[in-house]
């Protein structure tokens, strides 16, 4: 379900709708036409999507261990070294 942002469409709204408010709605739900607090007319505002960029999506090693996973890092051709979790310290294609 997406979040929709609403702003007051008239100058007589309350502080809640003048500042804008966010509502979690289904795609099939009708638009909100009036402020839930004061009843003033509101309009839906188009806002930019939230995008994760950079290294923010990678998990920390401590979080990987807590979740019960094991993480390996490639250190050579067919050789991997454990960086987090339980398991053998090195995995090699030669084994």
SULMO-V653611 format. One record per pair of residues at least 12 apart in sequence whose ideal C-beta (glycine too) atoms are under 10 Angstrom apart, sorted by the first residue. I is the first residue (numbers start at 1). J is the second residue. Records with the same first field share a line. If there is no record, write none. Layout:
I: J ; J
This chain:
1: 24 ; 25 ; 26 ; 27 ; 28 ; 29
2: 23 ; 24 ; 25 ; 26 ; 27 ; 29 ; 49
3: 22 ; 23 ; 24 ; 25 ; 47 ; 50
4: 21 ; 22 ; 23 ; 24 ; 25 ; 27 ; 29 ; 31 ; 32 ; 44 ; 45 ; 46 ; 47
5: 20 ; 21 ; 22 ; 23 ; 42 ; 43 ; 44 ; 45 ; 46 ; 47
6: 20 ; 21 ; 22 ; 23 ; 31 ; 32 ; 33 ; 34 ; 35 ; 36 ; 42 ; 43 ; 44 ; 45
7: 19 ; 20 ; 21 ; 35 ; 42 ; 43 ; 44 ; 45
8: 20 ; 21 ; 35 ; 38 ; 40 ; 41 ; 42 ; 43
9: 33 ; 34 ; 35 ; 40 ; 41 ; 42 ; 43 ; 44
10: 35 ; 40 ; 41 ; 42 ; 43
11: 40
12: 38 ; 39 ; 40 ; 41
13: 34 ; 35 ; 37 ; 38 ; 39 ; 40 ; 41 ; 42
14: 35 ; 36 ; 37 ; 38 ; 39 ; 40
15: 37 ; 38
16: 35 ; 36 ; 37 ; 38 ; 40
17: 32 ; 34 ; 35 ; 36 ; 37 ; 38 ; 39 ; 40 ; 41 ; 42
18: 35 ; 38 ; 40
20: 42 ; 45 ; 47
21: 35 ; 36 ; 37 ; 42
22: 45 ; 47
23: 36 ; 42 ; 44
25: 44
31: 43 ; 44
32: 44
59: 71 ; 84
60: 84
61: 83 ; 84 ; 85
62: 84
63: 84
64: 83 ; 84 ; 85
65: 83 ; 84 ; 85 ; 86
66: 84 ; 85
67: 84 ; 85
68: 85 ; 86
69: 84 ; 85 ; 86 ; 87
70: 82 ; 83 ; 84 ; 85 ; 86 ; 87 ; 88 ; 91
71: 83 ; 84 ; 85 ; 87
72: 84 ; 85 ; 87 ; 88 ; 89 ; 90 ; 91
74: 91
75: 90 ; 92
76: 90 ; 92 ; 93
77: 92 ; 93
78: 91 ; 92 ; 93 ; 94 ; 95
79: 91 ; 92 ; 93 ; 94 ; 95
80: 92 ; 93
